[in-house]
Amino acid sequence: VLDLEQVSTLSTYIHLQSGYSSYVVTRLPLYLQTMETPVVSILDAWELYVYHRKLKPGTWTAIVNIFLVEGRGLLAMDIEGTSDPYCKFRLGSDRYKTKTVYESLNPVWNEEFDLYLYDDLELEITVWDKDQRSKDDFMGRGVVDLSKLDQEISHHLHVPLEEGAGNLYLILTISGTTGLGPENTTFLTNWTGSDETVNNHRDKYSWKNSLRDLSDVGVLIVKVFRAKGLYAADLGGSSDPYCVLELDNTRVMTHTEYKTLEPSWQKIFVLTVKDVHSVLDITVYDEDKNHKSEFLGRLVFPLLKMKNEEKRWFALKDKKLRGRAKGAGPQIQLEFILHWNMLRATYTTLNPKEALVKKLTEKFKRQVFINNVMRIKAVILDIVNFGVFVQSCLEWEYTSRSIIAFVVFMTMTYYFEPFMVPVGLLLIFLKHYIVISFLETRPLEREDLCLSEDDDELEDKDEEKEEKKSLKEKLQAIQDVTAMVQNALGYAASLAEGVKNTFNFSVPFLSWLAIIILSIISVFLYFIPLRVIIMLWGVNKFSKKLIRPDTVTNNELMDFLSRVPNDEMILDARELRLQPEPESSTSKKSNVKKKAKQS
């Protein structure tokens, strides 16, 4: 054991106390001399050393992510009664200026950006009117006190403008915290998630508490441990990776680990679940200067597909979620803990889906258009094949099949009752359930759908060319029409695929929910005349607005289908096989020596 006072001023030793003896374990930089007590645990000393070595020196403690949605009721500064507003954001020494929206008092920006959080906890927002020939006019000022906002939570703020009129709607999240102090609970070492906390979550979303708050469906705990095999995005052969998690309108992120291809974030996030059919989007970026980032890999996880308390590695995908991301078999280690209430989830399923504020309008892309056309073509081919089957029965191409079809048709027509419709749909569920249970076939989960990097790069070049062409004014009208057709085809294909995936148990919860609803409908149709049910349905629809004026008119069937993933979403969420790690040079040499001895 060495006396710490005898150690050189250029370095210091950590005096580590064990149960039986003391050890001098490692030499650390000078900054550890400022510690009040030199006796610390091995884990604390090592984490502090790794943290100091990997994090970029700086004074900022967190990142403030801002998504500026829109402004309402702004001042009219021009003679025509309109304005050309833009916003300036200032947080400490960090600043950002938005684009200008011309001739509008209710501008929509849909602009996202990050600001570094220093000691200054006051976010200042000013709105200006853009003038071409004179100085820009001041339209108002708003202030947000960040000290009053919780971290790792997305806050929907309506900021009133002082010295002006109207307000700004924005989504603000304080995340990416870097402090290792005990107050920062996002680090796994500081997390107090004991068995008692887990039991509290289970009790909160148990059956006995189902009717307390129907909008609070569940809670998702995500542990982000580490990543490896990432793509070297910087010239020095390394990257500065950080991880972003998005769930509906909530966005949180880890801190950045600098100059490494194997970051160890050791972070944990607790996210509120408002819709159990939502998808968790996890993206890894490389941090560059001026708040710019470079894509390193991405994954999406449907909540109902998650396996609780399973710590494992996942292969990162490319931007299109069809192939592997660039790098040496990039992977990320995660663990999920999901607690949710089935009755609340059922209520949410049959109500309108929460609108995504950050959803951007897609421009026309040739590849997306072709893909949507092929999806519609597949659905139409199924309908055509069924028509061909019926035609073959009518034309008696196969005598035995035509006789069976004739007997079935006459019998069903003679004895038909309304309750037979949901019963027939239940038989389709039974058929697919038997096929899945005994044959275990999942046609969409196949590895050969992955695109190669060369094909991906060629498609990216084609898309860039299409975007350049779309800038020309003479093609703007054509682009709008084709984009509308493209999106309509995608919506129609999603509905058709949603019906199919409901029957084939792609999401077991939704399939069983449909089975229960169809069973209840069958019983009602059996005991209650159809005309009475239609009258009750009409009374409900006509009286809904009278009883609850604020209610949103909805279609329960369409609300249900909006929760069913289409084929594209299933392909996005499928997992890739982990690639075997390459053997090190030392292991290869040892294998060669063993083979030489054996020979």
C-alpha positions in Angstrom: 0.0 0.0 0.0 1.4 3.4 -1.0 0.8 6.7 0.8 -1.1 8.9 -1.6 0.8 12.0 -0.4 4.0 10.4 -1.7 2.7 10.0 -5.3 4.0 12.3 -8.0 1.9 15.4 -8.7 1.6 14.3 -12.4 -0.5 11.2 -11.6 -2.2 9.6 -8.7 -3.1 6.1 -7.5 -6.5 4.9 -6.4 -6.4 3.3 -3.0 -8.9 0.5 -3.2 -10.2 -1.1 0.0 -11.3 -4.8 -0.2 -12.6 -7.1 2.5 -9.2 -8.4 3.6 -6.5 -6.2 2.1 -5.7 -3.1 0.2 -4.4 -2.8 -3.4 -3.0 -0.2 -5.7 -4.8 -1.1 -8.9 -4.3 1.5 -11.5 -2.8 4.9 -12.3 -5.3 7.6 -13.3 -5.0 11.3 -14.5 -4.4 14.2 -12.3 -8.0 15.3 -12.1 -8.7 12.4 -9.6 -6.6 14.2 -7.0 -9.5 16.6 -6.4 -11.5 13.8 -4.8 -12.3 14.4 -1.2 -11.9 10.7 -0.2 -9.3 8.6 -2.0 -11.0 5.3 -1.1 -13.5 4.4 -3.8 -14.8 1.2 -5.2 -13.1 -0.5 -8.2 -16.3 -0.1 -10.3 -16.6 3.7 -9.6 -12.9 4.3 -10.4 -13.1 2.3 -13.6 -16.3 4.0 -14.8 -14.9 7.4 -14.0 -11.8 6.7 -15.9 -13.6 5.3 -19.0 -16.1 8.2 -18.9 -13.2 10.8 -18.8 -11.3 9.0 -21.6 -14.2 8.6 -24.0 -16.3 11.7 -23.6 -15.3 14.8 -25.5 -14.1 17.6 -23.1 -16.7 20.4 -23.0 -19.0 22.3 -20.7 -22.4 21.3 -22.1 -24.3 18.8 -19.9 -27.2 17.8 -22.2 -28.8 18.3 -25.6 -32.1 20.1 -26.1 -34.0 18.6 -29.0 -36.6 21.0 -30.4 -39.2 20.2 -33.0 -40.9 23.5 -34.1 -44.3 22.6 -35.4 -46.2 25.8 -36.1 -47.3 29.2 -35.0 -50.8 30.5 -34.5 -52.3 34.0 -34.7 -49.1 35.9 -35.4 -49.0 39.7 -36.0 -49.6 41.0 -39.5 -46.6 43.1 -40.4 -47.1 43.6 -44.2 -49.6 45.9 -46.0 -51.4 42.9 -47.4 -52.3 41.8 -43.9 -49.8 38.9 -43.8 -46.2 38.3 -42.6 -43.2 36.3 -43.7 -42.2 34.9 -40.3 -39.1 33.0 -39.1 -37.7 32.2 -35.7 -34.4 32.6 -33.9 -33.6 30.3 -30.9 -30.8 31.1 -28.4 -29.6 28.9 -25.6 -26.5 30.2 -24.0 -24.0 30.7 -26.8 -25.8 28.2 -29.1 -28.1 29.6 -31.8 -30.4 28.4 -34.5 -32.5 30.2 -37.2 -35.4 28.5 -38.9 -36.6 28.8 -42.5 -38.9 31.6 -43.6 -42.6 30.8 -44.3 -44.0 33.4 -46.7 -47.4 35.1 -46.5 -48.8 33.4 -43.4 -50.0 34.3 -40.0 -50.3 30.6 -39.1 -46.9 29.3 -40.4 -46.1 25.6 -40.3 -42.3 24.9 -40.0 -42.0 21.2 -39.0 -38.4 21.8 -38.4 -36.2 19.8 -36.0 -32.8 20.8 -34.5 -30.6 20.4 -31.4 -29.0 23.0 -29.0 -26.3 22.3 -26.4 -27.4 22.9 -22.8 -24.7 24.9 -20.8 -25.2 26.7 -17.5 -27.9 29.0 -19.0 -31.3 27.3 -18.5 -33.3 30.0 -20.3 -34.3 29.3 -23.9 -35.1 32.5 -25.8 -37.3 32.5 -28.9 -37.8 35.6 -31.1 -40.0 35.8 -34.2 -39.2 38.1 -37.1 -40.8 39.2 -40.3 -38.6 38.8 -43.3 -38.3 42.0 -45.4 -36.5 42.2 -48.8 -35.7 45.9 -48.9 -35.5 46.9 -45.2 -34.6 45.6 -41.8 -36.6 42.6 -40.6 -39.4 43.5 -38.2 -39.7 42.1 -34.7 -42.9 40.1 -34.1 -42.6 38.8 -30.6 -40.5 37.0 -28.0 -41.0 33.9 -25.9 -39.0 32.4 -23.1 -38.9 28.7 -21.8 -37.4 28.0 -18.4 -35.7 24.7 -18.9 -35.2 24.2 -15.1 -38.9 23.5 -14.7 -38.9 20.7 -17.3 -38.1 17.1 -16.6 -35.4 15.4 -18.5 -35.9 12.5 -20.9 -39.5 13.5 -21.4 -40.9 15.1 -24.6 -42.8 18.2 -23.6 -45.6 19.7 -25.9 -45.3 23.4 -25.3 -47.5 26.3 -26.5 -45.2 29.3 -26.0 -47.1 32.7 -25.9 -45.3 35.6 -27.6 -44.7 38.7 -25.5 -44.6 42.1 -27.2 -46.5 40.6 -30.0 -49.4 38.2 -30.6 -50.1 34.5 -31.0 -48.1 31.5 -29.8 -45.6 28.9 -31.0 -46.2 25.1 -30.7 -43.1 23.1 -30.2 -42.0 19.7 -28.8 -39.0 20.0 -26.5 -36.9 17.2 -25.0 -33.8 17.5 -22.7 -31.8 14.3 -23.3 -28.3 13.1 -24.0 -27.2 14.0 -20.5 -23.5 13.5 -19.7 -23.2 13.9 -15.9 -22.3 10.9 -13.9 -23.7 12.3 -10.7 -26.3 10.4 -8.6 -29.0 12.8 -9.8 -28.6 11.5 -13.4 -30.8 8.4 -13.3 -30.4 7.6 -17.0 -27.1 5.8 -16.4 -27.5 2.2 -15.4 -25.2 2.6 -12.5 -27.5 5.2 -10.9 -30.8 3.5 -11.8 -33.0 2.6 -8.8 -35.1 0.1 -10.7 -35.3 -2.6 -8.0 -37.8 -5.4 -7.8 -40.1 -3.1 -5.9 -40.2 -0.7 -8.9 -41.0 -3.5 -11.3 -43.7 -4.8 -9.0 -45.2 -1.2 -8.8 -45.4 -1.1 -12.6 -47.1 -4.6 -12.7 -49.6 -3.5 -10.1 -50.3 -0.2 -11.9 -51.2 -2.0 -15.1 -52.9 -5.1 -13.6 -56.5 -6.0 -14.3 -57.8 -4.6 -11.0 -56.6 -1.1 -12.0 -57.9 -1.3 -15.6 -60.4 1.5 -15.3 -58.3 4.1 -13.5 -56.8 5.9 -16.6 -57.7 4.4 -20.0 -55.2 6.7 -21.8 -52.2 5.3 -19.8 -51.7 2.0 -21.6 -48.3 0.9 -20.2 -44.7 1.7 -19.7 -41.6 0.7 -21.6 -38.1 0.4 -20.1 -35.3 0.3 -22.6 -31.7 -0.5 -21.6 -29.1 0.6 -24.2 -25.8 -1.2 -23.3 -23.3 -1.0 -26.1 -22.6 -1.4 -29.8 -19.8 -2.9 -31.9 -18.7 -3.3 -35.5 -19.9 0.2 -36.4 -18.9 1.9 -39.6 -15.9 4.3 -39.4 -17.5 7.6 -40.5 -14.5 9.8 -39.7 -11.2 10.1 -41.5 -9.2 8.7 -38.5 -11.0 5.3 -38.8 -13.4 5.9 -36.0 -16.8 7.4 -35.2 -18.5 9.5 -32.6 -21.7 7.4 -32.1 -24.8 8.2 -30.2 -28.2 6.5 -30.1 -31.7 8.0 -30.6 -34.9 6.4 -29.4 -38.3 7.5 -30.8 -41.7 6.2 -29.7 -44.7 8.1 -31.3 -44.1 11.7 -30.4 -41.4 11.0 -27.8 -37.7 11.3 -28.6 -34.8 10.6 -26.2 -31.1 10.0 -26.9 -27.9 8.8 -25.3 -24.7 10.8 -24.9 -22.0 10.7 -27.5 -19.0 8.5 -27.1 -16.1 9.9 -29.1 -13.4 8.2 -31.2 -14.7 4.6 -30.9 -16.4 1.9 -33.0 -17.5 0.1 -29.9 -19.4 2.6 -27.7 -20.6 1.6 -24.3 -23.5 4.0 -23.4 -24.9 2.0 -20.4 -28.1 4.1 -20.5 -31.7 3.3 -19.4 -34.9 5.1 -20.5 -38.5 4.9 -19.2 -41.0 5.7 -21.9 -44.8 6.1 -21.5 -46.8 3.9 -23.8 -50.1 5.4 -25.1 -50.7 2.8 -27.8 -49.4 -0.8 -27.4 -49.4 -1.1 -31.2 -46.7 1.6 -31.6 -43.2 0.9 -32.9 -40.0 1.9 -31.2 -37.5 3.3 -33.6 -33.8 3.1 -32.6 -31.2 4.9 -34.8 -27.4 5.2 -34.3 -25.7 8.3 -35.6 -22.2 9.6 -35.9 -21.9 13.2 -34.5 -20.3 15.7 -36.7 -19.6 19.4 -36.3 -22.4 22.1 -36.3 -25.0 19.7 -35.0 -24.8 17.5 -38.1 -25.0 13.7 -38.0 -24.2 10.8 -40.2 -26.3 7.6 -40.3 -24.7 4.4 -38.9 -27.6 2.0 -38.4 -31.3 1.6 -37.5 -33.8 -0.8 -36.0 -37.5 -0.8 -35.4 -39.3 -2.9 -32.7 -43.1 -3.3 -32.6 -44.0 -3.2 -28.9 -46.0 -6.4 -29.0 -43.1 -8.3 -30.5 -40.7 -7.5 -27.7 -39.5 -10.2 -25.3 -39.3 -9.0 -21.7 -36.0 -8.9 -19.8 -34.0 -10.5 -22.5 -30.6 -8.9 -22.9 -29.3 -9.7 -26.4 -27.5 -8.4 -29.5 -29.4 -7.1 -32.6 -28.0 -6.6 -36.0 -28.3 -3.0 -37.3 -30.0 -2.3 -40.6 -29.6 0.3 -43.3 -31.9 3.3 -43.7 -34.5 1.3 -45.7 -34.5 -1.5 -43.1 -34.0 -4.1 -45.8 -30.3 -4.8 -45.6 -27.4 -4.6 -43.1 -25.8 -1.3 -42.2 -22.3 -0.6 -43.3 -19.5 -1.7 -41.0 -18.0 -4.9 -39.6 -21.3 -6.7 -38.8 -22.7 -3.7 -36.8 -24.7 -4.8 -33.7 -26.3 -3.2 -30.7 -27.0 -4.7 -27.3 -30.5 -3.9 -25.8 -33.0 -5.1 -23.2 -36.7 -4.3 -23.0 -39.1 -4.4 -20.1 -42.8 -3.7 -21.1 -45.7 -3.6 -18.8 -49.2 -2.9 -20.2 -52.9 -3.3 -19.5 -54.9 -5.4 -22.0 -58.3 -3.7 -21.3 -56.8 -0.2 -21.8 -55.0 -1.4 -25.0 -58.4 -2.8 -26.3 -60.1 0.6 -25.6 -57.2 2.4 -27.4 -57.3 0.0 -30.3 -61.0 0.9 -31.0 -60.4 4.7 -30.9 -58.6 7.1 -33.3 -54.9 6.7 -33.4 -52.8 9.6 -32.0 -51.4 11.7 -34.9 -47.7 11.8 -35.3 -46.6 15.4 -35.2 -43.2 14.7 -36.7 -44.6 12.8 -39.7 -43.2 14.4 -42.9 -44.9 14.5 -46.2 -43.1 12.2 -48.6 -42.2 13.5 -52.1 -42.5 11.4 -55.2 -39.9 8.6 -55.4 -39.9 6.3 -58.3 -38.8 3.3 -56.3 -41.6 3.8 -53.7 -44.1 4.3 -56.4 -43.1 1.0 -58.1 -43.2 -0.8 -54.8 -46.7 0.4 -54.0 -47.9 -0.6 -57.4 -46.5 -4.1 -56.9 -48.2 -4.4 -53.5 -51.6 -3.5 -55.1 -50.9 -5.9 -57.9 -50.4 -8.7 -55.4 -53.7 -7.9 -53.8 -55.5 -7.7 -57.1 -54.0 -11.0 -58.2 -55.4 -12.7 -55.1 -58.9 -11.4 -56.0 -58.4 -12.4 -59.7 -57.4 -15.9 -58.6 -60.5 -16.2 -56.5 -62.6 -15.1 -59.5 -60.9 -17.7 -61.7 -61.7 -20.3 -59.1 -65.4 -19.3 -59.0 -65.4 -19.3 -62.8 -63.9 -22.7 -63.0 -66.6 -24.0 -60.7 -69.3 -22.5 -62.8 -67.8 -23.9 -66.0 -67.5 -27.4 -64.5 -63.8 -27.7 -65.4 -63.5 -30.2 -62.5 -66.7 -32.1 -61.9 -66.1 -33.1 -58.3 -65.2 -29.6 -57.2 -68.1 -28.0 -59.1 -70.6 -30.4 -57.4 -69.2 -29.6 -53.9 -69.3 -25.9 -54.7 -72.9 -26.2 -55.9 -74.1 -28.1 -52.8 -72.3 -25.6 -50.5 -73.8 -22.6 -52.3 -77.4 -24.0 -52.2 -77.1 -25.0 -48.6 -75.7 -21.7 -47.4 -78.2 -19.7 -49.4 -81.1 -21.7 -48.0 -80.0 -21.7 -44.3 -78.2 -18.3 -44.2 -78.4 -16.2 -41.1 -76.4 -13.0 -40.3 -74.5 -14.7 -37.5 -72.9 -17.0 -40.1 -70.7 -14.1 -41.5 -68.5 -13.6 -38.4 -68.6 -17.4 -37.9 -67.1 -17.8 -41.4 -64.4 -15.2 -40.6 -63.7 -17.2 -37.4 -63.1 -20.3 -39.6 -60.5 -18.4 -41.5 -58.8 -17.5 -38.2 -58.9 -21.2 -37.3 -57.3 -22.3 -40.5 -54.4 -19.9 -40.2 -53.9 -20.7 -36.5 -53.6 -24.4 -37.4 -51.2 -23.7 -40.2 -49.0 -21.4 -38.0 -49.1 -23.8 -35.0 -48.2 -27.0 -36.9 -46.3 -25.8 -40.0 -44.7 -22.7 -38.4 -44.5 -20.9 -41.7 -43.7 -17.1 -41.8 -43.5 -16.2 -45.5 -42.3 -12.6 -44.8 -39.5 -13.6 -42.5 -36.9 -14.6 -45.0 -33.3 -13.6 -45.2 -33.0 -13.4 -49.0 -35.0 -10.1 -49.1 -31.9 -8.2 -48.0 -30.5 -5.8 -50.6 -26.9 -5.6 -51.2 -25.0 -2.4 -50.6 -24.4 -1.9 -54.3 -28.1 -2.1 -55.1 -28.8 0.3 -52.2 -26.3 2.8 -53.4 -27.7 2.7 -57.0 -31.2 3.3 -55.6 -30.0 6.2 -53.6 -28.4 7.7 -56.8 -31.7 7.3 -58.6 -33.6 9.0 -55.8 -31.1 11.9 -55.8 -31.7 12.3 -59.6 -35.5 12.3 -59.0 -35.2 14.9 -56.3 -33.1 17.2 -58.6 -35.7 16.9 -61.3 -38.6 17.6 -58.9 -37.1 21.1 -58.3 -38.1 22.3 -61.7 -41.2 24.3 -61.7 -42.6 22.8 -64.9 -42.8 19.3 -63.3 -44.2 20.5 -59.9 -47.8 19.8 -60.8 -47.0 16.4 -62.2 -45.0 15.6 -59.0 -47.9 16.6 -56.8 -50.3 14.3 -58.7 -47.9 11.3 -58.8 -47.1 11.8 -55.1 -50.9 11.7 -54.3 -51.3 8.6 -56.4 -48.3 7.0 -54.7 -49.6 7.7 -51.2 -53.1 6.5 -52.1 -51.7 3.2 -53.5 -49.7 2.8 -50.3 -52.8 3.5 -48.1 -54.9 1.0 -50.1 -52.2 -1.6 -50.0 -51.8 -1.1 -46.2 -55.5 -1.6 -45.6 -55.6 -4.8 -47.7 -52.5 -6.2 -46.1 -53.8 -5.2 -42.6 -56.9 -7.4 -43.2 -54.7 -10.3 -44.3 -52.3 -9.9 -41.4 -55.2 -9.8 -38.9 -56.2 -13.3 -40.0 -52.7 -14.8 -40.2 -51.8 -13.9 -36.5 -49.1 -11.5 -37.5 -50.0 -9.7 -34.2 -51.5 -12.3 -31.9 -53.1 -9.7 -29.6 -55.0 -8.1 -32.5 -56.0 -11.5 -33.9 -57.4 -12.7 -30.6 -59.1 -9.4 -30.0 -60.8 -9.8 -33.5 -61.8 -13.3 -32.5 -63.4 -12.2 -29.3 -65.2 -9.3 -31.1 -66.5 -11.6 -33.9 -67.7 -14.1 -31.3 -69.6 -11.4 -29.5 -71.1 -10.2 -32.7 -72.1 -13.7 -33.7 -74.0 -14.1 -30.4 -75.7 -10.8 -30.8 -76.7 -11.6 -34.4 -78.0 -15.0 -33.3 -80.3 -13.7 -30.5 -81.1 -10.2 -31.7 -82.7 -9.3 -35.1 -80.4 -7.6 -37.5 -82.7 -4.6 -37.9 -82.6 -3.9 -34.1 -78.8 -4.0 -34.1 -78.6 -1.5 -37.0 -81.1 0.8 -35.3 -79.1 0.7 -32.1 -75.9 1.4 -34.1 -77.6 4.4 -35.8 -78.8 5.8 -32.4 -75.2 5.5 -31.1 -73.8 7.3 -34.1 -76.4 10.1 -34.2 -76.4 10.7 -30.4 -72.6 10.6 -29.9 -72.1 14.3 -30.8 -75.1 15.3 -28.8 -73.9 13.6 -25.6 -70.2 14.4 -26.1 -69.7 17.4 -28.3 -65.9 17.1 -28.2 -65.9 13.5 -29.4 -64.2 12.6 -32.7 -66.3 10.8 -35.3 -64.6 7.6 -36.0 -64.9 4.2 -37.7 -64.1 1.4 -35.2 -63.1 -1.0 -38.1 -60.7 1.5 -39.6 -59.3 2.4 -36.2 -58.7 -1.3 -35.7 -57.0 -1.8 -39.1 -54.8 1.2 -38.5 -53.1 -0.8 -35.7 -52.4 -3.9 -37.8 -49.0 -3.8 -39.4 -48.7 -4.0 -43.2 -46.2 -6.2 -45.0 -43.7 -3.4 -45.2 -43.8 -2.8 -41.4 -43.3 -6.5 -40.8 -40.3 -6.6 -43.1 -38.9 -3.5 -41.3 -39.2 -5.1 -37.9 -37.7 -8.5 -38.8 -34.4 -9.4 -37.3 -31.2 -10.1 -39.2 -28.9 -13.0 -38.3 -25.8 -11.9 -36.3 -22.7 -12.3 -38.3 -19.9 -14.4 -36.6 -17.1 -12.3 -35.3 -13.8 -12.5 -37.2 -11.1 -14.5 -35.4 -8.2 -12.5 -34.1 -4.6 -12.9 -35.5 -3.4 -14.6 -32.3 -6.2 -17.2 -32.4 -5.5 -17.9 -36.0 -1.8 -18.5 -35.2 -2.6 -20.8 -32.4 -4.9 -22.8 -34.7 -2.1 -23.1 -37.2 0.3 -24.4 -34.5 -2.2 -27.0 -33.3 -2.7 -28.3 -36.8 1.0 -28.4 -37.3 1.5 -30.5 -34.1 -1.3 -32.8 -35.1 0.3 -33.4 -38.5 
